[in-house]
Amino acid sequence: MWKYVLKRIGLALLTAFIVLSLTYILIRMLPAQKFVGTPAQQTAYYDHEVTMGYMYKSETPVEGGELVDKVTYEDYSVVYYYKMPVMVQYFSWLGNIITRWDWGRSVSIQPNVDVTVILGTRLATSMKLNVISIFTSLPLGIGLGIWAALKKNKMTDHIISTVVMILIALPGFVLFTFLLLAFCYNGSLPTQWPNPTDPTSWKAAGYVLPIICLSLGSICGYCRFVRAELCEVMESEYLLLARTKGLTRGQAIVRHALKNAMVPIFPSILAEFLGIMGGSTILERLYGIPGIGDLFVRSMNAASPDYNVLFVDMAIFTTFGLLAGVLLDMSYGFIDPRIRMGAR
């Protein structure tokens, strides 16, 4: 088991290295963006890029070099900043991460601020929204799925299935718009994410609409999956045997059917977590939530796109995806003892 776990972790690290390396190279092949900030910040940023090995500066124009910016100082001296070749930047980037944990600085979002600091201040908000949504949707989705399976082909089952299909077909941003119209414009809930510096704002109220919007899709997904798996298990022969031994219907479902149905259901929980993280990107932008999803969109749509922020944001999503894959593989053995990881 431990040998398999270490192997999976090693493969995940290797995959992360390859994905992030290719992403970094492709991003660095895009045209360089000029710095947006004060002259002092501009000078500090470009000098930092030169020190890190991403640029070089010259007092005269260079033939064939990719010009990043031309800076004129107060003494009327002119300095030209050029990009280093892509592969030179790549190896400098690897060295800076290993030796200094330096992922670069922001160009326009928060000029000349370390991108890890920017992402660190926003990651907690996104994670809190996603975790609350997961713990809200899990019991409701699984409960509705069990209820629908127990009432299979009855009116209750048809109503639940119809509502689930409607909500699944409804895009998240459309659902969020309806929620805004229903609950915000009459003053019940805030129309934007509450300002954290405003002492009069009720900060808990800002979580209500995003959590409802993020949870509804997951509830529908869990409900459909649990109903399908439970209906299949309930028709199996071993469940009929359990009933003939004297177990009530409820005991047979809880002790046998639900436990066996959770083997394929649990992996969907981790997949749903990643889906919520991706879906919260648009929601954060619409509602003004200061999370990494909003930062991802802003870094691309800025007048001067902030590729350093964009790259670290993508690295976080990649890391979570690979980590979820490792946990998913290890979870099978804990859910069902009959499954042995790495067995021949």
C-alpha positions, 0 to 999 in steps of 0.5 A: 500500500505504502509503495503504491502511495509513494509511487502515485505521489511521485507521478503526481509531482512529475506530472505537475512539473511537466504541466507547469513547465509547459505552461510557463514556457507557453506563457513566456512566449507571449508578447511581454507586457509593460509594467503599470505603476508609479515610476519608483515601482517601475524601476524596482520591478524591472531591476528585479526582473534583471536580477532574476534573469528574466530581462536584461537592460541596455542604454542603447537599442539592441538589434533583434532583441524583444523590447519590453519597455523603454524607461526615461529617468529624471536625469533624461537617461534612457534605459531599454529593457529586453526579454531574455530568450524563453529557455533562459527565462525557464531555467532562471525560473526553476532556479529562483523557485528552488533557491528563493521560492520566487514566483515573480511579481505582479505587473498590473494587479498589485504592481511590484507585489510578490504574486504568492502574497497576492494569491495567499490573501485571496485563496482562503476566501475561495477555499472557504466558499468551496468547502462550505458548499461541499458540506452543504451539498453532500448531505442534501444531495445524498439524502435526496438521492436515497429518497428518490431511490426508495420511492423509485418510479413513484410521484416523489421520484418523478418530482425530484428527477424533474427538478434535478434535470431543470437545475442541471440544465440551467447555467450557473450565471443564469441561476445566480441572476435569478437569485439576485433578482429574487433576494437582493433587489428587495434588500434581503441580501447584499447585491455585492460581496460585503466590503471587509473594511466596512464595520456596518456590513453583515459579512455572513450575508455575503456567503448566502447567495454564492453558497446556494448557487454553488451547492445546487449543481452539486446537490443535483449531481449527487442526487442523480448519482446516488439514486442510480447507484442505489437503485442498481444495488437494491436489485442485487441478489445479496441484498435480497439475501440480507432481507431473507435473513431478517433485516428490515428494508432500512437496515439492509439499505444502510448496512449493505446497499448504501455502503457498497454504493459509496464505492463509486460515489465517493470519487465523484465528491472529489471531482465535484470539488474541482468542478465547484472551484472551476465554477466559482471563477465566474461567480466570484467575478459576478459577485465581486468576491475577492478570491482566486477565481476573480483574480484569474479573470482579472489577470487575463482581462487587464489592460496589461495582462498580468501573466505572473499572477495568471501562471501562479493561479493556474498552478494552484488549480493544477496542484489541487487537481493532481492532489485530488487524483491521488486522494481519489486513488487512495480512497478506494482501499479505505471505502472497500477493504476488498480493494487492495492498492498495487496488488498484482 
